[in-house]
Amino acid sequence: MERFIGIIKSALRKLLSAYPGSFWDEHLYSIAGSLRMMATKSHGYSSFEIVFKQIPEFPAVVAGPCN
């Protein structure tokens, strides 16, 4: 659990430095979504894949390239 909290803190630091003036709670949704879609080393599946039985698609991938 402590490792997981460390990952969240690291992501928050990076996002807060990339978006000055933003608040930490504004980034939790995107961090949580990213963590749910990351495959684990132990079995190679993300928690999203296990729960929904499909590979997650990111909004940018679904929408396609911007013109």
Beta strands, then each sheet from edge to edge (+ up, - down):
end
